[in-house]
Amino acid sequence: MPSSRRELLLGAAALTAAKAIAQSPTASPNKTMIGVPFEPRETVRMGLIGAGGRGGSMIAEFLACENLRVTAICDINPDHARKAAAAVTKRGQNDPALYTNGEHDYENLVKRDDVDFVYCPVPWQYHTPAAIAAMEHGKHALVVLPSSY
């Protein structure tokens, strides 16, 4: 606790400066999404990581968006991925690429050049790794849990 008004003001100034530095795009040595460009696009290209459960039910919502294309789908259960892919092609879109080779195949999906963002409705323990992988490859990530690691 400050013992004088001067110490209180110095502490407040230091806190304000620290906050401003922390929010600066160049302040953190960690990788962040700050400054990753996302220019407006006529068509947004989505990758789905997790096509069962929530992902399987949300695919129809995404496909209702006129300017959205699902370009890739990943799920450890090939049947879930195929079912979601069938919904995509039924809406007149091209066949999405499927990634069904185990728990880490999402790492291959996020490397694609035709994916702008990924939707990750996966079990809670996979949200953070999938989102980080996406962001490390310049993709935006939409997760259904705000914090899960």
Disulfide bonds with the S-S distance in Angstrom:
none
